[in-house]
Amino acid sequence: MSKNLFGLNSLYSTNMNGKLRTLVISLSLVLIAGFVFVTFFLEGILRNQLINKLENTFHQFYQIDFKSSQSALSGFNLSTQLKQVTFTTDTTQLQAMEIYPAIFFEAKEFEIVGIHMFDLLFNNELIIENIELKEPDLLILIPESGKMALPVSKKAPEEKKNPLTAALFNQLEISGGQAAAVWYEHPTDTLYAGRDLSLTISKLGLPLNYSEQIMKAMVVDNIEMDLSEGLFIPRLSPYRFAIKGSYLNLKDSIFTNYGIKAIPKSNLYKTSLGEDYRKTFFNISADTMHIKSADLNALIKNNLIVASELELIHPSITLFQNMNLPRDEQVDKPVLGQVLHDIPMELDVDTIKIRDLDLHYEILAKGQTQPAVIDFTNLHGHFANLRKSSDAMDTVLLELEGQFMEEGNIYFEAKFPLSDPKNQFYSGHIAAMPFASFNPIFSHLGKINFQEGVIHNIYFTGTCSEFTNKGDMIFDYENLKVEFRTKRDRKAWLKSGLTNLLVRNNSKTNDQGKATTVSYQYERPPFIGELGFIVHGITDGVAQVVLPRAAYRIFSKK
């Protein structure tokens, strides 16, 4: 009986070993089949599902070509690496361009890490951990002036089959390469370009089922950008704009530009010759423009400029007027308060600081080969309270102090109530300086040289309505002597002698021996701008002090 039992046990053991081997082999085959499926099929299936979802959403609006690719699956997350990439946009799909930006780029490498396939398949959401674009040549089309998308069409949107509803990129990085934006209507006109581009966007969210411009609905945690050699060339403008470098950090609310230039495409004189009428042309540069607490989201979504402080460090401005050209008397020039009021967006800027400004105003008089130059140097100051909205209008304050003609200290302040933009208030002071400091101005305007004389003080204060400048002035000077020069730069003896007899060599004084106050008034023609408005009023006050009454009457009728 024990032998039979042993035999049964042996038979049972043999059967169990056979089943175990069968089970092990079956599991092994399943694992091998699973491995083969995952390795050779699942990745391809998931990749095809991704392609189908993208096509269902964008209808081949975006297209991508590449020389080689490599994919990997980690869990249920798909990653892919593309090399020698060309990315294009079908700009004939105008409905899509109403919503999505038109982007083109070529890149050395395009790496996408961690595509969440579960969310893609079951939630219709494209969630990606990291996108890295290496050394791209990036181009963005701007369809209309000042807009990143075309006007929204009134046509019914094209029906999409099971499209993606949202996209979330945990991090998007661009390193090296360059970027540019151009007009859609005029592709040859470069709007903006930058080299050595470094861009990191954190937690970028886009609602893909949005029916309007997608930029307005995007959500982003941070944008950090660094680039060099930016360029901006508007097609219809005589100017080109450039920056040496730029840095933006959205989260820290920092935006800094270095080596800023706004210069004419030709020199100032040649630029003026291309006009039928007299205009003021400019050449502007600045070492640094630093913006603190800038709110980029408010600008994109609400058309609102928000910043606590904008600082301009060592700006230099040259203004040029060619008086050989006639004025365009059909053009109405608004005063500065009206210009600020009419800016087509809301403002919330605490302060614009100005450090070490040099301002040069060049006037080429008729028949002259060299311009008269009015110099303001080492100016420091600020604009304050640049706030305007549909609910409230603030009063903008301007304060500047520095040197005038490299000799006399100057102080100027003004107030521009945006609630009453056609009115403004100003006052100023010019400290002691010799009359000879004015020779670079008057020698090229009227062949006049100041031989002797000292200015002790000039005080002025005034109020401007839309067309009238009224003010009071104290002009304290002594020992004024002038000479006129001929076209051959010789002294005009008779004219000089008569002028010195005519003008007051010393300022008028009261019983206490102090310079008296005069009141001035200037009526502005609509074609005279802000600077001429104030200068003409002050000039009228100077003429009242220097000229006898009869001579002033002749002067005031000119």
C-alpha positions in Angstrom: 0.0 0.0 0.0 2.9 2.3 0.7 4.3 1.6 -2.8 0.9 2.6 -4.3 0.8 5.8 -2.2 4.4 6.6 -3.3 3.5 6.0 -6.9 0.4 8.3 -6.6 2.6 11.0 -5.0 5.2 10.6 -7.7 2.5 10.8 -10.4 0.9 13.9 -8.7 4.3 15.6 -8.4 5.0 14.9 -12.1 1.6 16.4 -13.1 2.2 19.5 -10.9 5.7 20.1 -12.3 4.2 19.8 -15.8 1.5 22.4 -14.9 4.0 24.7 -13.2 6.2 24.5 -16.3 3.2 25.2 -18.5 2.2 28.2 -16.2 5.7 29.6 -16.2 6.0 29.2 -20.0 2.6 30.8 -20.4 3.5 33.7 -18.2 6.8 34.1 -19.9 5.1 34.2 -23.3 2.6 36.7 -22.0 5.5 38.9 -20.6 7.4 38.5 -23.8 4.3 39.3 -25.8 3.6 42.3 -23.5 7.2 43.4 -23.9 6.9 43.1 -27.7 3.6 44.9 -27.6 4.9 47.7 -25.5 8.1 47.9 -27.3 6.9 47.6 -30.9 3.2 48.3 -30.9 1.9 50.3 -27.8 4.3 53.2 -28.4 3.3 53.4 -32.0 -0.4 53.2 -31.1 0.0 56.0 -28.6 2.0 58.0 -31.0 -0.8 57.6 -33.6 -3.4 58.6 -31.1 -1.4 61.7 -30.3 -1.2 62.5 -34.0 -4.9 62.0 -34.5 -5.8 64.2 -31.6 -3.6 67.0 -32.9 -5.0 66.7 -36.4 -8.6 66.7 -35.0 -7.8 69.9 -33.1 -5.7 71.9 -35.6 -6.7 70.3 -39.0 -3.1 70.4 -40.2 -2.9 74.1 -39.4 0.5 73.3 -37.9 2.8 70.9 -39.8 6.2 69.4 -38.7 8.9 67.7 -40.7 12.1 66.2 -39.3 15.2 64.3 -40.5 15.2 61.7 -37.6 13.3 60.9 -34.4 13.6 58.8 -31.3 10.7 57.9 -28.9 10.5 56.3 -25.5 7.7 55.2 -23.2 8.0 55.6 -19.4 4.9 54.2 -17.8 2.1 55.8 -19.7 4.1 58.9 -20.6 5.5 59.3 -24.1 8.6 61.2 -24.9 10.1 62.0 -28.3 13.1 63.7 -29.7 13.2 65.1 -33.2 16.3 66.4 -35.1 16.7 68.9 -37.9 13.1 70.1 -37.5 11.0 72.3 -39.8 7.7 73.6 -38.3 5.3 75.5 -40.5 1.8 77.0 -40.4 -0.8 76.9 -43.1 -1.7 80.6 -43.4 -4.5 79.8 -45.9 -6.6 78.5 -43.0 -7.9 81.9 -42.0 -10.3 80.6 -39.4 -7.5 79.0 -37.5 -5.4 82.1 -37.7 -8.3 84.0 -36.0 -7.4 81.9 -32.9 -3.9 80.5 -33.0 -0.6 82.4 -33.8 1.1 81.7 -37.1 4.5 80.2 -36.2 7.4 79.0 -38.3 10.7 77.6 -37.2 13.7 75.5 -38.1 15.6 73.9 -35.2 18.6 71.7 -34.6 16.6 69.7 -32.0 13.1 69.5 -30.7 12.6 67.4 -27.6 9.2 66.7 -25.9 9.4 64.9 -22.6 6.5 63.4 -20.6 3.3 63.5 -22.7 0.6 62.3 -20.4 -1.2 59.8 -22.6 -3.9 58.9 -20.1 -5.1 62.6 -20.0 -4.7 62.7 -23.8 -6.9 59.6 -24.4 -9.5 60.0 -21.7 -9.7 63.7 -20.9 -8.8 65.2 -24.2 -6.0 67.3 -22.5 -2.5 67.7 -23.8 -0.3 67.7 -20.8 3.5 67.8 -21.3 6.2 68.0 -18.7 8.9 69.7 -20.7 9.5 71.0 -24.3 12.9 72.1 -25.4 13.8 73.8 -28.6 17.5 74.1 -29.4 19.0 76.7 -31.7 15.8 77.6 -33.5 15.3 80.2 -36.3 11.9 81.3 -35.2 9.3 83.4 -37.1 6.0 84.7 -35.9 3.5 86.4 -38.3 1.6 89.5 -37.1 -1.5 89.6 -39.4 -2.6 93.2 -38.5 -0.9 96.2 -37.1 -0.7 95.8 -33.3 -2.5 92.5 -33.2 -1.3 88.9 -32.9 -4.4 87.4 -34.6 -6.9 88.3 -37.3 -10.3 89.8 -36.4 -12.7 87.1 -35.3 -14.9 85.8 -38.1 -18.7 85.8 -37.9 -18.8 82.4 -39.7 -19.8 79.3 -37.7 -16.6 77.5 -36.5 -15.7 74.3 -38.3 -16.9 71.2 -36.4 -14.1 69.2 -34.8 -14.3 65.5 -34.0 -13.2 64.8 -30.4 -10.6 67.5 -30.3 -8.2 68.5 -27.5 -9.8 70.9 -25.1 -6.7 72.2 -23.3 -3.0 72.2 -23.3 -0.7 72.4 -20.3 3.1 72.7 -20.6 4.9 72.4 -17.3 8.0 74.0 -18.9 8.9 75.3 -22.3 12.5 76.1 -23.1 14.2 77.8 -26.1 17.9 78.0 -26.1 20.2 79.7 -28.6 19.0 80.7 -32.1 17.1 83.8 -33.0 13.5 85.0 -33.3 11.6 87.5 -35.5 8.1 88.8 -36.1 6.9 90.3 -39.3 3.8 91.9 -40.8 1.5 89.3 -42.4 0.6 91.7 -45.2 4.3 92.6 -45.8 6.5 89.6 -44.9 9.7 91.5 -45.9 9.2 94.1 -43.2 11.0 93.0 -40.0 9.2 94.1 -36.9 11.3 92.4 -34.3 14.4 90.2 -34.2 16.7 89.0 -31.5 19.8 86.8 -31.4 21.1 84.4 -28.7 17.5 83.9 -27.5 17.0 82.2 -24.1 13.3 81.7 -23.2 11.7 79.7 -20.4 8.0 79.6 -19.9 6.7 77.8 -16.8 3.2 76.3 -16.4 1.7 77.6 -19.6 -2.0 76.7 -20.0 -4.0 77.2 -23.2 -7.7 76.5 -23.6 -7.8 74.9 -27.1 -11.6 75.1 -27.3 -11.5 78.9 -27.1 -13.3 80.7 -29.9 -11.3 83.9 -29.8 -7.7 85.0 -29.8 -5.9 82.3 -27.6 -3.4 84.8 -26.2 -6.2 86.5 -24.3 -7.1 83.2 -22.5 -3.6 81.8 -21.8 -2.5 81.3 -18.2 1.2 81.3 -17.3 3.1 81.1 -14.1 6.3 82.7 -15.3 8.1 83.9 -18.5 11.9 84.5 -18.3 13.5 85.8 -21.5 17.0 86.9 -22.4 18.1 88.0 -25.8 20.6 90.3 -27.6 20.6 92.5 -30.6 16.9 93.2 -30.9 15.7 95.1 -34.0 12.4 96.8 -34.9 12.0 98.3 -38.4 8.5 99.6 -39.1 7.9 99.7 -42.9 6.2 103.1 -43.1 8.4 104.9 -40.5 11.6 106.8 -41.2 13.1 105.3 -38.1 14.6 102.0 -37.0 14.7 100.8 -33.4 17.3 98.6 -31.8 18.4 97.2 -28.4 21.7 95.7 -27.4 20.1 93.3 -24.9 16.8 92.6 -23.2 15.8 90.6 -20.0 12.3 89.8 -18.9 11.1 88.0 -15.7 7.4 88.0 -15.5 7.1 86.5 -12.0 9.6 89.0 -10.5 7.9 91.8 -12.6 11.3 92.9 -14.1 11.8 94.1 -17.7 15.2 95.6 -18.6 16.5 96.7 -22.0 20.1 97.8 -22.7 21.7 99.9 -25.4 18.4 101.3 -26.7 18.4 103.3 -30.0 15.7 105.0 -32.1 17.4 106.5 -35.1 16.4 107.6 -38.6 17.2 105.3 -41.5 19.2 108.2 -42.9 20.8 111.2 -41.1 18.5 113.9 -39.7 19.1 116.4 -42.4 18.6 114.0 -45.3 15.5 112.6 -43.5 14.0 116.1 -43.4 14.6 116.6 -47.2 12.2 113.7 -47.9 9.3 115.7 -46.5 7.2 118.4 -48.1 6.7 120.2 -44.8 8.7 121.1 -41.7 8.7 118.3 -39.1 10.7 117.6 -36.0 12.9 114.5 -36.4 14.7 112.8 -33.6 17.6 110.5 -32.7 17.2 108.8 -29.3 19.4 106.5 -27.3 19.5 105.3 -23.7 22.0 103.1 -21.8 19.2 101.3 -19.9 15.5 101.2 -19.6 14.4 99.4 -16.4 10.8 98.6 -15.7 9.7 97.4 -12.2 6.4 95.7 -11.3 5.4 95.4 -14.9 2.2 93.4 -15.5 2.4 91.7 -18.8 -0.9 89.8 -18.3 -2.7 93.1 -17.9 -1.3 94.4 -21.1 -2.2 91.2 -23.1 -5.6 90.6 -21.7 -6.9 94.0 -20.7 -4.9 96.5 -22.8 -3.6 98.0 -19.6 -0.1 99.3 -19.0 0.8 98.7 -15.3 4.2 99.4 -13.7 5.4 100.9 -10.4 8.5 102.5 -12.0 10.1 103.0 -15.3 13.7 104.2 -15.1 15.6 105.7 -18.1 19.4 105.8 -17.4 21.5 108.3 -19.5 19.0 108.9 -22.3 20.2 111.1 -25.1 17.7 112.9 -27.4 18.5 115.0 -30.5 15.7 116.9 -32.1 16.1 118.5 -35.5 14.0 121.0 -37.5 14.7 122.3 -41.0 13.3 125.8 -41.2 13.9 125.9 -45.0 10.7 123.9 -45.3 7.3 125.4 -44.9 5.0 124.6 -42.0 2.0 122.4 -42.7 -0.7 124.8 -41.4 -3.4 122.2 -42.1 -2.2 119.9 -39.3 -3.6 120.4 -35.8 -1.0 119.5 -33.1 -2.5 118.7 -29.7 -0.9 119.8 -26.4 0.9 117.1 -24.3 -2.0 116.6 -21.9 -4.2 115.8 -24.8 -1.7 113.4 -26.2 -1.5 111.5 -22.8 -5.3 111.5 -22.5 -5.7 110.0 -26.0 -3.3 107.1 -25.5 -5.5 104.2 -26.7 -5.0 102.1 -23.5 -5.4 102.5 -19.8 -2.4 103.6 -17.7 -1.3 102.8 -14.2 2.3 103.9 -13.9 3.5 105.4 -10.6 6.8 107.0 -11.8 9.0 107.4 -14.9 12.5 108.3 -13.6 15.0 110.1 -15.8 18.7 110.0 -14.9 21.3 112.0 -16.7 19.3 113.1 -19.8 21.1 115.0 -22.6 18.6 116.9 -24.8 19.9 118.7 -27.9 17.5 120.8 -30.1 19.0 121.6 -33.5 17.3 124.3 -35.7 18.6 124.8 -39.3 17.6 128.4 -40.1 17.0 129.6 -43.6 20.2 130.2 -45.6 22.4 128.6 -42.9 24.7 125.6 -43.3 25.0 124.8 -39.6 22.1 124.4 -37.2 21.6 126.5 -34.0 21.9 124.1 -31.0 20.0 124.5 -27.8 21.5 122.2 -25.1 20.0 120.8 -21.9 22.5 118.4 -20.2 22.7 116.3 -17.0 19.0 116.5 -16.6 17.4 114.5 -13.7 13.8 114.2 -12.9 10.6 112.3 -13.3 7.0 112.0 -14.5 4.6 110.9 -11.8 1.0 109.7 -11.6 0.5 108.5 -15.2 -2.9 107.0 -14.4 -5.9 107.0 -16.6 -8.9 104.7 -16.9 -12.6 104.9 -17.7 -13.2 105.5 -14.0 -10.6 108.2 -13.1 -8.0 110.6 -14.5 -5.0 111.7 -12.5 -2.8 114.8 -12.8 0.5 114.0 -14.4 3.5 115.7 -12.8 6.8 116.5 -14.5 9.9 117.7 -12.8 13.4 118.2 -14.4 16.6 119.9 -13.3 20.0 120.1 -14.9 22.2 122.5 -17.0 21.2 124.8 -19.7 23.8 125.5 -22.5 26.4 123.9 -20.1 26.4 127.0 -18.0 23.3 127.8 -16.0 21.3 125.5 -13.7 17.8 125.0 -14.9 14.6 123.8 -13.1 11.3 123.1 -14.8 8.0 121.6 -13.5 4.6 121.1 -15.1 1.2 119.7 -14.3 -1.1 118.0 -16.8 -4.6 117.2 -15.4 -5.9 114.4 -17.6 -9.4 115.2 -16.5 -9.0 118.5 -18.2 -6.3 117.7 -20.8 -6.4 120.9 -22.8 -5.1 122.9 -19.8 -1.7 122.7 -18.1 0.5 124.6 -15.7 4.3 125.2 -15.6 7.0 127.1 -13.9 10.8 127.2 -14.0 14.0 128.9 -13.1 17.3 129.5 -14.9 20.2 130.5 -12.7 23.3 132.7 -13.3 25.0 132.4 -16.7 26.8 134.7 -19.2 24.9 135.9 -22.2 27.7 134.5 -24.4 26.3 131.0 -23.6 23.5 131.8 -26.1 25.9 132.4 -29.0 25.6 128.8 -30.4 21.9 129.5 -30.7 21.6 133.1 -32.0 24.8 133.1 -34.2 23.1 130.5 -36.4 19.6 131.9 -36.2 20.2 135.6 -36.8 23.9 136.2 -37.0 23.8 137.7 -33.5 26.6 137.4 -31.0 26.4 138.4 -27.3 29.7 140.3 -26.5 29.0 141.0 -22.9 26.4 140.7 -20.2 25.4 138.4 -17.4 22.1 136.8 -16.6 21.5 136.6 -12.8 18.1 134.8 -12.8 15.1 134.0 -15.0 11.9 133.0 -13.2 8.7 132.2 -15.1 5.4 130.6 -14.4 2.5 130.1 -16.7 -0.9 128.5 -17.5 -1.8 127.1 -20.9 -5.3 126.5 -22.2 -5.6 124.8 -25.6 -4.4 127.8 -27.6 -3.4 130.5 -25.0 -0.2 130.7 -22.9 -0.3 133.3 -20.2 2.4 133.8 -17.6 4.7 136.0 -15.5 8.4 136.5 -15.7 11.3 138.0 -13.8 14.4 138.5 -16.1 17.3 139.8 -14.0 20.4 140.7 -16.1 23.0 143.5 -16.6 25.5 144.9 -19.1 23.9 143.4 -22.2 25.9 144.2 -25.4 25.3 142.5 -28.8 26.8 142.5 -32.2 25.5 141.5 -35.6 27.6 139.6 -38.1 27.5 139.8 -41.9 27.1 136.8 -44.2 31.0 136.9 -44.5 31.1 136.7 -40.7 32.3 140.3 -40.3 30.9 142.7 -37.7 28.0 144.8 -38.9 29.1 148.0 -37.1 26.1 150.2 -37.8 23.5 147.6 -37.1 25.3 146.5 -33.9 25.6 150.1 -32.7 22.0 150.9 -33.3 20.9 147.7 -31.6 22.9 148.4 -28.4 21.3 151.9 -28.3 17.9 150.3 -28.7 17.9 147.4 -26.2 17.9 147.8 -22.5 21.5 147.0 -21.3 20.2 146.3 -17.8 16.9 144.8 -16.7 14.1 147.1 -15.4 14.1 147.4 -11.7 11.6 148.7 -9.1 12.2 151.2 -6.2 14.0 148.5 -4.2 16.4 147.9 -7.2 15.0 144.4 -7.9 14.1 143.2 -11.4 10.4 143.8 -12.1 7.8 141.2 -13.1 6.3 141.3 -16.6 3.2 139.4 -17.8 3.3 137.7 -21.2 0.8 136.1 -23.5 1.0 134.0 -26.6 -1.8 132.8 -28.9 -0.9 129.4 -30.4 -1.9 128.6 -34.0 -3.1 125.0 -34.1 -0.1 123.9 -36.1 2.4 124.9 -33.3 3.2 122.0 -31.0 3.8 121.7 -27.2 7.5 122.9 -27.1 6.9 125.9 -29.4 3.8 126.8 -27.3 5.8 127.3 -24.1 8.9 128.7 -25.7 7.0 131.4 -27.7 5.3 132.5 -24.5 8.7 132.8 -22.6 10.2 134.5 -25.6 7.5 137.1 -25.5 8.3 137.8 -21.8 12.1 138.2 -22.7 11.3 140.6 -25.5 9.2 142.8 -23.1 12.1 143.1 -20.7 14.9 143.7 -23.3 13.1 145.9 -25.8 11.6 149.3 -25.3 7.9 149.5 -25.7 7.8 150.7 -29.3 10.3 148.1 -30.4 8.4 145.4 -28.6 5.2 146.4 -30.4 7.0 145.8 -33.7 8.4 142.5 -32.5 5.0 141.2 -31.2 3.3 141.8 -34.6 5.7 139.4 -36.4 
